[in-house]
């Protein structure tokens, strides 16, 4: 993407996510606090590295700049803040999709050139990416979406059903330990992030596998004596 292109200059990326420390406190995934802090540091770092590759202007909205009582209020305010800086379109991302790569953002960017709204599903009824234009953005209506629920994707589709809506490649997000373990299996073998993620999760996975194996065999091997046989 070339920022000299007039379309590029009208689009900005908004990373809507908490800081490493706050995210770590809210989502204890790894087997220790230090490992969990590092995990979310890597998650934030990874999404920023991907954003940098687009060469688009970007803004970060975390707990230090977010305003409002609800998630919807905070997200709506953050989007409006970017639009108020003169951009015509905003691509909103979170930090919880380890599979996010440059092609996903390029696809969203292309779709947003002739679409009013672009959505990327997260397979759970939510979204990992939202692209929206100034003309389509209604701050009050946007804030009323049931954010952080499986209703989000459907409600956004309904809200923008009369406008040009683009749907891009779906992508899983990770908010629980099982989510991360599943994504670990999906990441390419050569992925450096896969080895980093495994180092944070390995201890937990190893202990769980050991206990599962131990108890399965222990109970099978037990001979429960229900008492002496009755003499007849």
N, C-alpha and C positions, 0 to 999 in steps of 0.2 A: 504494500500500500504506500502510495506516495502522497505526502502532505501537501505537495505543490498542486495536487489535483483539487479543484474547487469543491468536489463532493467530499473529499477527505477532510478538508478544513471545516466543514459544517457538522462533522460527526465527532463526538467525544465518548470515551469509555468511562464509566463510573464503577469503581470497585466498592461495593457496599458490603463491608465486613468488619468484624471486630478486630482489635489488636491481638497480637499473639497471646498476651497474658489473659485477657478477658475470654477469648475463645477457648483457651486451655482450661480455664476454671469452669466454663459452661459445659464443655464436652470432654470429660475424662475418658480418653480412648486408649492411650498407651499404658504400660504396666507401672509407670512411676511418674511423679510430678515433673521431674526434670525431662524425662523422655516425652511427656505430653506437651510440655512447653516447646520442646524442639520440634515435635510433630507439627504443631500449628504454625510455628515459625517457618517451617519448610513449606507448608501449604500456602501461606501468604506469599512467601518468596517465589514459589512456583508460578502462581497465577500472575504475579507482577512481571516475571520474566516473559511469560507468554504475551502479556499486554504490551510490553516494550517492543516485541517483534513486529507489532502492527504499525509502529511509528505514528500512531494516532495520539492526540492529546488525551490525558487521562486524569481523573480525580479520585481521591480516596475518601470515603465517608466511614468513619469509625465512631466509637462511643464518645470521642472528644469533640466531634463536630455535628453529630446527629441531633436533631431537635424533634420533639413530639413525645407523646405518651405511649403510643402503640407502634408496633413494627410498621404498619401501613403509613402512619403519620411521618415516621422517620424516613422511610423510603421515598415517599412522595415529596417531602421537603428536600431531600438530597437531589432528586431528579430535577426539581424546579430550580434549585441552585445552579445546576449545570446549564440549564436552558437560559437562565438569567445572565449567564456569561456570554451569551450570543450564539451558542450552538443551536442548530436546528434539529439535531437528532442525538439521542443518547443510547448507548449500549450498556446495559446494567449486568454486572456479574457478581457472584459471590466467591468465596474462597474454598468451597467444599466439593469441587469436582476435580479430582486428581487426573482425570482423563482429558481435561480441556487442553486443546492444542491450537496452534495458529489457524489451521484450516477451519475450525469451528467459528472463529472470529471473522475470518475472511468470508465465510458463507453468510454470516449475519450481516456483515457490511454490504455485501452484494444485494441481499434481499431488501435491505433497508433503502436502497437507492430508488426503488419504485413501489415500496410498500409503506404503509403508515405505521404498522406494528409488526414486529418479528418476535416469535416465541420459540424457545428451546425447552422441550419437556425433560423432566428428570426421572421418568418412569414411575413416579409415585403420586402423580397428580399435581405436582408442583412444577417449577421452572428453574433451570440453571442459568438461563439468559433471557433478558427482555430487551428488545430494541424498540424505541418509541420516538415519534416525531413530535415537534412542538405543537403542530396543529391537532394532533390526536390526544395529547396529554390533558386529562382532566384531573387535577390534583385531588379534588374532593371524592370523585368516583373511584379513583385509583386507591385511595386510602381505605375505602370501605371493603375492598377485596378481603376474603378470609385468608390472610397471609399465614404461612407456615402450617397449612392444612392441605389435604389431598384435593381440595376444591379449587385451588388457585388456577390451574391451567384451564379448567372448564369455565370458570368465572371470567377470566381474561378473554377467552374466545367469545363468550357471550357479550361481554362489554364492547368488543370491537368487531362484532359480526357484520356490521354494515360498512366496514372500512376494508381497505386492502390489507389482508393479513398474511404474513409469511410464516411458515413453520419450517424450522431447520432440524438438522440431525439431533435426535435425543441423546442425552448423556446422563449417566448416573451421578448422583451426588452422595456424599458420605457424612453421616451425622451420628452413626453408632459404630461400635466395634465390629459388628458383623458386616456392616457396609464396607468398612476398610478391608476386612479379610477377603470379602468377595472381589473387591477391586484389585487386591493384590494378585489374585489368580488371573485376572483379566489383562493386567499390564504386560507388555512385551517382555520377554526374558532379558533382552539387552537394555531395558530401561534402567537408568541409574536411580530414578526415583523409586523403582520397585525394591531395590536393595536397601535404600534408606528406610522405606516404609516397613520392610520386613524386620529391620533392626529394632524398630520401635514396638512391633507387635510380636516378635518371635517368642519372647519369654512367656507371654500370656498364652499364645497358641501351644507352645511346647508343654506347659503345665496342664493345660486343659486336655490335650491329647493323651498325656500320661495318665491323668486321673480317669479319663474315660476308658482307656485301655485296662487300667488296673482294676477298676470296679467291675467292669464287664466280666473279666476273668475270675475275679475274686468270688463273685456271687455264683458264677457257674460251678466253681470248684467246691463250694460249701456243701457239706452234707448235713442237712438239718435233721436232728434226732427228735422225733416227736414223742418219744417215750417208749417204754418197753412194749413188745407185742403182747396182746392179750392172750392168755392161755385158755384154751377151750377144753 
